[in-house]
């Protein structure tokens, strides 16, 4: 039993000796371990090499390597377009408030709206909500809000219900 401890201790000393520490790459460490003939010493050396590999992997994962974008001729000048699109998106209004000139329903029961700014909006086919619009259209204000994925919702100002709409003109 004591001889086992001596062999393991000898293997650890061999693994952490100045010659073993002088091997600065993992491949050299593994080559050094292959030359050891005693099983326990060899195992201890390979354990040390595995620890070195783990520490090396942790060090390389902490360092962020700069990612270089490869540009082609098709990308030339595209950054200007992307900047302009971002500026347009930032300047785009989130809602529209307008007066209602005309209001009606189509043959299939969907609403259409003619606004005082000349725009015409229609209720989309998937929406089945109903609106309560006052009889006097001169005082009615319509609020159209931009939704996700290019959709829009229209509601009569002061009312809670809204319908999904799409612009015709």
Buried (B, 14 or more C-beta within 10 A) or exposed (E): EEEEEEBBEBBBEBBEEEEBEEBEEBEEBBEBBEEBEBEBBBBBBBBBBBEBEEEEEEEEEEEEEEEEEEEEEEEEEEEEEEEEEEEEEEEEEEEBEBBBBEBEEEEEEBBBBBBBEEBEBBBBEEBEEEBEBEEEBEEBEBBBBEEEEEEBBBBBEEEEEBBBBBEEE
